[in-house]
Amino acid sequence: MNVVIANCFSVVIEVIKIVALYFMPIAAFFVSLIALKRSNDTLKVQVQLSEVEEKLKEYELALKKHELERIQAEEIEEKKAAIEARVIRISKGKYRLKVWNSGNEKAYNVAVFIPEEYNVIIMEDKMPFEYLEPGNSFEECVVIHSGSASKFKIVSTWEDEKGEKYENTQLRSI
């Protein structure tokens, strides 16, 4: 029995030696191959992540540039005068032309006219109005008679502080 135990023990030691000499290096080789593949995969993911981050930065820069351009355009657009006019009935047979600046800048040399074909006469006591502040207005007397059109165009003209001329044509009615 002693001999059987000794033989079993020597077989176990031989199996351990074989495992240690052959199986462990092979297993270590496969484990290192798996680690190498995972490392490669991780590197690929990092490269893709870097590319995505770069595209995101480019997109954010383009978005900020677009936003800045939009804000600048709004600032330029906001700094304009906008002259509007309307004929209003004061009482039976009495009318006034109301002219106002609905923009954000001062308007200079403000003038308004209605083309002759509509047979509406503006008295033009105050025009050309030297300057009109934003939100301010003035009125002129208007003569409307039986030959006047009930629907007509009002043409407003003005200049900005640089002398650039503007025009606004509106369709109005009595």
C-alpha positions as CSV (number, residue, x, y, z in Angstrom):
1,M,0.0,0.0,0.0
2,N,2.9,2.2,0.7
3,V,4.2,1.6,-2.7
4,V,0.8,2.5,-4.3
5,I,0.7,5.8,-2.4
6,A,4.3,6.5,-3.4
7,N,3.4,5.7,-7.1
8,C,0.3,7.9,-6.9
9,F,2.3,10.7,-5.3
10,S,5.0,10.4,-8.0
11,V,2.3,10.4,-10.8
12,V,0.8,13.6,-9.2
13,I,4.2,15.2,-9.1
14,E,4.8,14.3,-12.8
15,V,1.4,15.7,-13.8
16,I,2.2,18.9,-11.9
17,K,5.6,19.1,-13.6
18,I,4.0,18.6,-17.0
19,V,1.3,21.2,-16.3
20,A,4.0,23.6,-15.1
21,L,6.3,22.9,-18.0
22,Y,3.8,22.8,-20.9
23,F,0.2,23.9,-20.0
24,M,1.1,27.0,-18.0
25,P,3.2,28.6,-20.7
26,I,0.6,27.8,-23.3
27,A,-2.2,29.2,-21.1
28,A,0.0,32.3,-20.4
29,F,0.5,32.6,-24.2
30,F,-3.3,32.6,-24.8
31,V,-4.0,35.0,-21.9
32,S,-1.4,37.4,-23.4
33,L,-3.0,37.0,-26.8
34,I,-6.4,37.9,-25.4
35,A,-4.9,40.9,-23.5
36,L,-3.2,42.0,-26.7
37,K,-6.5,41.8,-28.6
38,R,-8.3,43.7,-25.9
39,S,-5.5,46.3,-25.8
40,N,-5.8,46.7,-29.6
41,D,-9.6,47.1,-29.3
42,T,-9.2,49.7,-26.6
43,L,-6.7,51.6,-28.7
44,K,-9.2,51.5,-31.7
45,V,-11.9,52.8,-29.4
46,Q,-9.6,55.6,-28.1
47,V,-8.8,56.6,-31.6
48,Q,-12.5,56.7,-32.5
49,L,-13.3,58.6,-29.4
50,S,-10.5,61.2,-30.2
51,E,-12.0,61.5,-33.7
52,V,-15.5,62.1,-32.3
53,E,-14.2,64.6,-29.8
54,E,-12.4,66.5,-32.6
55,K,-15.6,66.5,-34.7
56,L,-17.6,67.7,-31.7
57,K,-15.1,70.6,-31.1
58,E,-15.3,71.5,-34.8
59,Y,-19.1,71.4,-34.6
60,E,-19.1,73.6,-31.4
61,L,-16.8,76.1,-33.0
62,A,-19.0,76.3,-36.1
63,L,-22.1,76.6,-33.9
64,K,-20.5,79.4,-31.9
65,K,-19.3,81.2,-35.1
66,H,-22.9,80.9,-36.5
67,E,-24.4,82.2,-33.3
68,L,-21.9,85.2,-33.3
69,E,-22.7,86.0,-36.9
70,R,-26.5,85.8,-36.1
71,I,-26.0,88.1,-33.1
72,Q,-24.0,90.6,-35.2
73,A,-26.6,90.5,-38.0
74,E,-29.3,91.2,-35.4
75,E,-27.3,94.1,-34.0
76,I,-26.9,95.6,-37.4
77,E,-30.6,94.9,-38.2
78,E,-31.7,96.4,-34.9
79,K,-29.8,99.7,-35.5
80,K,-32.1,100.9,-38.3
81,A,-34.9,103.4,-38.5
82,A,-38.2,102.2,-39.9
83,I,-40.6,104.9,-40.9
84,E,-44.3,103.9,-41.3
85,A,-47.3,106.0,-42.1
86,R,-51.1,105.7,-42.0
87,V,-54.1,107.9,-42.8
88,I,-56.5,108.2,-39.9
89,R,-60.0,109.6,-39.8
90,I,-60.3,112.4,-37.2
91,S,-63.9,113.2,-37.9
92,K,-66.3,113.2,-40.8
93,G,-64.4,114.6,-43.8
94,K,-61.2,115.3,-41.7
95,Y,-58.2,113.1,-42.0
96,R,-54.6,113.1,-40.8
97,L,-51.5,111.4,-42.0
98,K,-49.7,109.9,-39.0
99,V,-46.0,109.2,-39.5
100,W,-43.8,107.3,-36.9
101,N,-40.4,105.7,-36.5
102,S,-40.9,102.1,-35.4
103,G,-37.1,101.4,-35.7
104,N,-34.3,101.7,-33.2
105,E,-32.3,104.5,-34.8
106,K,-32.9,108.2,-35.5
107,A,-34.3,108.9,-39.0
108,Y,-33.3,112.0,-40.9
109,N,-35.1,114.0,-43.6
110,V,-38.3,112.1,-43.3
111,A,-40.7,112.6,-46.1
112,V,-44.0,110.8,-47.1
113,F,-46.0,111.0,-50.2
114,I,-48.9,109.3,-51.8
115,P,-48.7,108.9,-55.6
116,E,-50.9,111.3,-57.6
117,E,-53.0,108.5,-59.2
118,Y,-54.8,108.0,-55.8
119,N,-56.0,111.6,-55.6
120,V,-55.1,111.9,-52.0
121,I,-53.4,115.2,-51.1
122,I,-51.0,115.6,-48.2
123,M,-50.6,119.2,-47.0
124,E,-46.9,118.8,-46.2
125,D,-46.5,121.6,-43.6
126,K,-43.9,119.7,-41.6
127,M,-42.1,117.7,-44.3
128,P,-39.3,117.0,-44.8
129,F,-39.1,116.3,-41.1
130,E,-35.5,117.0,-40.1
131,Y,-35.1,114.0,-37.8
132,L,-37.4,111.6,-36.1
133,E,-36.4,109.7,-32.9
134,P,-37.3,106.0,-32.4
135,G,-40.9,105.8,-31.1
136,N,-41.7,109.4,-32.0
137,S,-44.3,110.6,-34.6
138,F,-45.8,113.6,-36.3
139,E,-49.0,114.3,-38.2
140,E,-49.9,116.1,-41.4
141,C,-53.3,117.2,-42.7
142,V,-54.7,115.1,-45.6
143,V,-57.4,116.1,-48.1
144,I,-59.6,113.2,-49.2
145,H,-62.5,113.9,-51.6
146,S,-65.0,112.0,-53.6
147,G,-62.4,111.3,-56.4
148,S,-59.9,109.8,-53.9
149,A,-59.1,106.1,-54.0
150,S,-60.2,104.2,-50.9
151,K,-57.1,102.0,-51.1
152,F,-53.7,103.6,-51.8
153,K,-50.0,103.3,-51.4
154,I,-48.0,105.5,-49.0
155,V,-44.3,105.9,-49.7
156,S,-42.0,106.9,-46.8
157,T,-38.4,108.0,-47.5
158,W,-35.7,108.8,-45.0
159,E,-31.9,108.8,-44.4
160,D,-29.7,107.3,-41.7
161,E,-26.9,109.3,-40.0
162,K,-24.5,108.4,-42.8
163,G,-26.8,109.8,-45.4
164,E,-27.9,106.4,-46.8
165,K,-31.4,106.6,-48.3
166,Y,-34.3,104.2,-47.4
167,E,-37.8,103.8,-48.7
168,N,-40.9,102.0,-47.4
169,T,-44.0,101.5,-49.5
170,Q,-47.2,100.4,-47.7
171,L,-50.7,99.6,-48.9
172,R,-53.2,101.4,-46.8
173,S,-57.0,102.2,-46.9
174,I,-59.3,104.8,-45.5
